Amino acid sequence: MKEAMDFDKSLFTPLTAEEKKVPAIVRPSVGYWSDAWRRLKSNKVALISLIVLIIIIILALVVPDLWRVKGLGMFKFDQTDLSIVNQKPSGAHMFGTDALGRDLLVRVMYGARYSLIIGFAAAIINLVIGVVYGGIAGFFGGKVDNIMMRIIDILYSIPTIIYVVIIMAMLYDPDKATGGLGPIIMALAISYWIGMARIVRGEVLQLKEQEFVLAARSLGASKLRILFKHLIPNCLGSIIVTMTLLIPQAIFTEAFLSFIGLGLNPPLASLGTLANEAMQSIYVYPYQLLFPSAVICIIILGFNLLGDGLTEALDPKNKR
């Protein structure tokens, strides 16, 4: 023991004062979502898109109701005044007026409200259907996955717009005051979940072979608990990005349906309905088509750019 303690002290030299200084931590540890938000903020295009979308959503929620308050606005979205029909944009009416003397700014914001409601409602329903369907197919695999994916292949082979129009034609009731809102949401919910299901299935197929799933099984967790408590939360990044891109698809499809006459019934109106009404006088009063069409383009472009930004921000490979 004594021999083991004998060593040549010349082999060891004490640290200098400079060497004793521990390098400072230049960046504190941050979580996944904090780091994703930091990357999203660094993407100027995505951040501007997010701000523009928030402004449009606030205007769509506030402007139509403010115009109903006495003293805050001269015209309601459904109030006609034949003395000011088809006026061009001015200080009194920023977007001009339509063929019945209604303020187009209020009409466009009212239409944006219903277009956004339809887009978000359809996206949420697609989220639920697609996540559950794709999660079950990917987790159980085998014959279950085979059968479920063949069903998706059959549905995917049919152009989406065809059975959306068929569903709308079957459910559409022009006699109801709120006709068109429920059928449009239902038609979009039935048709747009396929992409979500495929993405979630692919993610689950990769994740179910990871060690944390084996650990959960070893601890006695049920299959449903593993799927909904462990696997699907780890797919959240891809789910959010896909949902962000589903909203503009639903808004565009709704605008198309409204444009061909399968949209909302008066007094309800969407951006597609306003564009359809403006087509009757496009050569005389083009501004009546310009403003609702511009808002549709801004919303769709904003969501697409935001989706691209979220794709980069939520990708762990981009973490620095």
N, C-alpha and C positions, 0 to 999 in steps of 0.2 A: 504493500500500500504506500509505503514511504517512497519507494522507487518510482511509483506512478506519479507521485506529486512533484518529483524533481523534473524540471524542464529548463531549457535555456531561455532566460528572460530577454536575451538580446534578439531573439526572434520576434519579439513583440514590441511595437512602438505605440505610445499613446497618441490619440487623435489630437489634431490641432484644433484651435478655436473655430476655424472656418469649417473644418470637417464635422464638427459637432452640431452645426446648424442644420436642422431638419428642413428640407424643402417645404415651403408653405403650400397648402392645398389651394390651387388657383381657381377651382370651380367646385362648389358644394354639390353633394349628391342630390339629384332630383328624381322624381317619379316619372313614370311613363307618360302620363297625361300632361304634367307640367312641361316635360321636354317636348311633347308634341305641340303644345300651345306655343312654346318658344319658337319652334321651327315654322309654325303657321304664321306667326307674327313677322318672321323674317321674309316671308313670301309676300311681297307688296301687292301683287296682282290678286292673290286669294284674299288678302285682308281687305283691299278696296272692294272686292266683290261682296264680301260679308257685310261690310258697312252699307253698301248700296242696297242689298237685300233687306237689311234691318230697317233702313229708311222707308223702303217701299211697303214693307209689312206694317210699319207704324202708320204711314199715311193711309193705307187701305183700311186699317182698323179705326182710325180717328176721323178722317176727313168726311166720310158720308154722314156720320153721327153729328159732327160739329155743324154741318150744314142744316141739320134739323133744328138746331138751337136758335131761338129767336135773337136776332141782332148779330149773329156771327156769320150769317150767309143769307143771300137774297133768294136762292132757288134750291129747292130740294131736287134730288136726283130724278124723281118721278113727277115733278110739278111742271106743267106746260105753261108757256107764255108766248102766244103767237105773235106778239109784237117784236120779239127779238129772235126769230127763227133764223138758223143758218148764219149766225154772226161769226166773223173771223176772230181769231185769238186777239184779245185786247187786255187792258188793265182790269176791266170788270170781269171778264171771263178769259182766263189764261189759256184755255184750250178751245175757246169758242163755244158755240151752242149748236145743238142738232136741229133736225127738221121740226121738232115740237117746241123749240125754245128752251130746252133743258141744258144746264151747264155741263159741258163735256168733262171738265176736270173732276167733278163729283161723280159723274157717270163712270169715268175710267177707273177711279179709285174704288168705286163700288164694284165694278166688274173685276178688278184685281183681287178684291176681298174674296169673291166666290171662286175665282180661278185658283187662288192659293189654298182655300178651304178644300177644294176638290183634289188639288195636288198633294197636300199633306195627308188628307184622309186616305186617299188611295195608297200612298206610300206606306203609311202605318199598317194598313191591312195587308199589303204585300209583304211588309216586314214580318208580320206574325206568321202568315202562311208559308212564306219562303224559308224562314229560319227553322220552323218546326219540321217542315217537309224535308228540307235538305239535311238538317241535323239527324233526323231519324234514318234517312237513307245512308248517310255516310257512317254513322255509328254502328248500325246493325250489320251493314254490308251483306254479302252473299246474295241469296235469292231475293231478300227484301229490297236491297239496293238495285238489283237487276230489274225487278218489276217496276219499282218506282221511277227509275230513270228511263225505262221504255215508255212509260206514260208521258214523261216530260218530252221525250223525243217526238212523240206523236203530236203533242200540243205545239211544240216548237216548229214543226213542219208546216203548220197552218199560219199564214200571215196574220199577225196580231190584229191589224186594223179590220180584217174581215169579220172575225167573230165579235169584236167590239161593236161594230156597226149592227150586226145581227142581234146581239143582246140588247142594244139600245132600241132597235126597231121593235123588239118584242115587249120590252118593259116601258117604253115611252108612252106617256099619257098626256096629250096636249090639253085635256080638259082640267087637269089639276093645276092649281096656282103654283105649286112647288114641283111640278112635273119636270123630270130631267135631272134633278140634283141627285136623288138616290140612285136611279138607274146608271148615271154616268160613273158615280163612285163604285157601284157594284161591278160595272163592266170593266173598269180599269183595275179593280182589285182582283178580278178573276183572271185577267190576262197578263199582268206584269210581274207576277211572283216567280216566274220560271228562272229568270236570271239570278235572282236572290238565292233560290234553292240550289242552283248549280254552284254558286260561289261558296255557300255555307257547306255544302257537301264536300267540296274539295278541301276546304280548311279542316273540316272534322276528320277526313281521311288521313291527313298528315298528323294532326294533333293526337289522335287516339293511340298512336304508337309511342307517345312520349312517356317518360318515367313517372310524371305526376299522375297520369291515369292509372298506371300499374300500382302506384302507392295508394290511390283512392280505392282501387279494387281490393288491395290487401287489407285495408281497414274496414272492408265490408260495405262500402257505399253501393247503393243500387244503381242500375243502369241509367234510370231517368235522372238521378242526382248527378251522376258523372256527366251526363249530356248537358243538363241545364245549369249546373253549378260550376262546372270545370271547363267543358269544351266550348260551349257557345260564348261565355264571357271572354275567352281567349280569341274568338273570331270577331270581337266587337269593332276593331279597326276596319276590317273589310266590310262589315255590315253597315257602318256609318257612311263609308264612301259610296257604297252601292245605293243606299237610301237617298243620299244627296243627289245622285244622278237619276233616281227614279222620279223625283218630284218634277223636274222640268219635262221629262217624258210624258208624265200624266197631264201636265198643264198644256203641252203642245197638242196632245191627243184630244183633250177637252175642247181646245180652241178649234181644232179641225171639225169635231162633231158639231159644235155650235155654228160653225161657218156653213156647214151643209144643211143646217136646219134641225139637227137632232140634239139641240142644247137645252138651255133653261127656258122656261116659260115666263113671260111677263107676270109680275113686275120684277122678277129676278133677272139678273143679267150678268154675263161674264165677259171677259175681253174678246172671246170669240164671237159672242152675240153682238157686241158693239161693232166688230169688224164686219160682220154680216150685214148689219143695218147700214153701215157706211158705204158698202159696195154699190148701193142703189144710186148714189150721187158722187161716185169717186172722181169723175171728170170735172164736176162743177165745184165740189167742196172736198178736195183731197185731204185736208187736215183732219176731217172726221175719221178717216181710216188711218192716218199717220200716227196719231197719238196712241190708240189702243194697240196697234201693231208694234210700235216702238216699245211700249211697256212689256208686251209679250217677249220681244227679243231681249230686252234688258234682263228680265227675270230668268229666262232660259240660259242666256250667256253667263249671268252671275252664278247660277247654280253649277253650271259646267266648270267654270273656272275655280269655284270654291271646291268642287269635287276633286279637281286635279291637285289643288293645294293640299287637301286632306290626304290624298293618296301619298304624297311625299312626306307630309308631317307625321302620319301614323305608321309609316314604314320603319321598323326598328333598324333596318340596315342604314338609314340615313342619320342615325344618332351619332353625334360627335362628342 
